[in-house]
Amino acid sequence: MIQNVSHELRTPLAVAMGYLELLAEGALGPLNPEQWEAIAVSRERLRELHRYVELLLTLQATRAGELARIPLDLKQLVQEILHRWRARLDPGRYPVVTRLPVEDVWLIGDPEGLIRAIGEVLDNAAKFSPRGGTIEIALEAEGGQVRLWVRDEGIGISEEQIGRIGQPFYQVEGGTTRRFRGMGIGLAVVRAVVEAHGGKLHIRPRSPRGTEVLLTLPRAQPAP
């Protein structure tokens, strides 16, 4: 049912977003400041709704065992994700530190599922980080394992909340919960995608504040 509803929402969402883009570009006539602000808010809310629809579809595909299994270079994939992600950020708001290996990092997996999962972790880091808070992304491969870290200096989470992280529709309570409302489905998708790849999701509080999210995945031999 979730899959059917999500697919049905895709087309009207695309149409609505298309018309808002035309309005924002002035293609349907000039806008006064109040109209432009209303359109900007509407575009942002529709983007959020589109994100939830795509997350639900990813979760459904993961649970149904429909993810692809192809050789891919995770380092290259992370670089592509970071390029898209940085383009949406205020460049002066979050210092972003990246540590990627020189060599390629191969695994067997689903590119779209991993893009969705890693992008969600990065979005959470940005969403809950204060202005000026550093976000760190690190990737390494050792032995038969690949490890990807995302560390932030945000509101953090308590030890008792960690056990519920990754359950659908659960959202951490905190000082900014009202400010950043959401369906809490993002980390459920991250966990499902990572576990479908034979990996694990680890979430740890940082001292004095912030969160570390670690994704561990099985490493594959380099593609011939």
N, C-alpha and C positions, 0 to 999 in steps of 0.2 A: 504493500500500500504506500509506504513512504517513497519508494522509487517512482511509482506512478504519479503521485502528487508532485514530487520534485520535478519530474519531466514536464508535467503540465504547467508548472510555474515558469519554466525557462522562457517560453515564447513571449508571454505577456510582459515579463520582466525586460526582455531584450527590446521589445517595442517601446516600453515606457522609458527605458534608459536612452534609447535612440532619440526620442522626441526631446528629452531633457537636454541632451547634447546639442541638438539643433537650437533650442532656446538659448542655452548658455553661449553659443557661438554667435548669437545675434542673427541667425539665418531666417528667423520668423519675425524680425522687427527689433527695434531698440528696446532696452530694458532700463528701468530706473533702479537705483541701488537696492530698494526694498524687494523688488521682483528678483533681482540677481541673487540676493541673499537667500530668498525662499527657494529658488532653483538649486542653489548650492547645497542647502540642507537636504532637499529632496533627493539629489543625486547621491549624497553620502549615505542616506538611509537605504536607498535602492541597492547601492553597492554592498551594504551589509547584508541585505536580504539575499542578494545573489550569492554572496559568500556562504551563507547558511545552506542554501539550496545545493551548492556544489559540495559542501562538506557532507550533507546527508547522502548525496549520491555516492561520494567516495566511501563513506561508512558502509553503505549497502553493498557496493561492489566488493569491498574488502571482506565483509562477512559472508558473501556468496562465493568467495574464492575466485573472483573474476579478475584479479590483478595479473598483469603481464609478468613474464619471467624471461627477461633478456639481459645479456651482459651490458653493463653500463659503468662509466667512469664517474664515481661519486664526486670527485674533486671538480670535474667540469660541470656537473649538475649543480653543485653548491655555488660555483661561480656564476652560473646563469640565474639561480635564485637570488643571489645577493645583488646582481645587476638590476633585476626587476624590483626588488625590495627597496634598494637605495633610491630608485627613481621616484618612489612614492613618499619618501621621508623628507621632512624639513632638514636640510643639510646641516643647519647649525644647532639642531636640538640634541642629537645623540652622537657623541663620539663613538665610532664603530671600529673595533680592532679585529683584524682577521689573521689567523695563523693556519695556513694551508701547506701541505707537504709539497715538495718539488715533484715527486713521482706521482703517477696516476694511481687512483684508488679504485680497484675493480670490485664489483659485486653483481649478483644476479637479482634483478628486481624490476619493479614497475616505475618508470620515470615519472608519470603523472601522479601516482600515489605518493611517491617520495617528495615531489615538488609541493604537493598540498600539505604534507605532514611537516616538512622542514619550514615551509613558509608560515605555517600556523605558529610554530615555536617562535620564529622571529617576530611575527606580529604581536604575540603575547609579550615578548620582551620589550618591544617598543611601547605597547599600550600601557604597561604598568610601570614604566621607567619615568623618573622625573626629568625635567629639562636639564641637560648636562650630564645625565647618568650614562656611563660607558656601557656599551653592549659588546661582548666579546664572542667571536665565533672561532672555534678551533676544530680541525679535523686531523686525525692520525690513523695510521694502519700499523698494526703490530701482530705478527703471527697470523692466526686465522680470524682476527677480529678487526672491525673498523669502528672507531669511536668519533662521534660528533658532539661537541659541547656548544651550548649557548648559555652564556652567563650575563646576568643583568644586575643592576643596582636598584631594582624597583621595590615594591611594597613587601615582597617576600611572602612566604607561607609558613605556617607552623607545622611541627612534626605530626600533630594529630590530624591535620588537613590532608597530608600527603597521601594517606591511604585511600582517600576518596577521589583524588585527582585522576582524571581519565574516565570517570563514570559519565555517561551521557547526561547532559543538562545539569551537571553539578558545577557550581561556580564558587571559587574561594571567597569567603566573606572577608572584608577588610575595609580600611578607611576609604578606599576609592571605589567600593562596589557600586554605589549609586552613580558615580561618574562614568563607570565603564560597565554598563549592564550588557548582558549577552546571554545566549542560550547555553553556554558552558559546554558546547559539543566539541569544540576545537581539539582539546587534549584527548578526548575519547577517540577521535579520528587518528590523532598521532599515535596513540597506543595501539589501535587496531592495525594500522599500516605497518608499524615497526614489528609487531608480533607476527603479522602475516609474512614478513620477510625472515622470520626466525630470529628476530632480535628482541631487545628489551628497552623499555623506557624507564629512566631513573630521574627522579626529581628531588633536589636537595635544597634546603635553605642555606643561604650564605651568611657569614658574619662580617660586618655588623648588620647588613641588610641585603636583600636581593635573593635571587634564585639561580640555581644551576640546573639545566636540563641536559641530560646525557642520553644520546641514542647509541646503542651498540648493535652492530649488524654483522652477519657472517661475511668474511672476505672471500673473494673469488680469485682465481688465477687470471693474470692479464689476458685480454683477448688476443688471439693469434694475429 
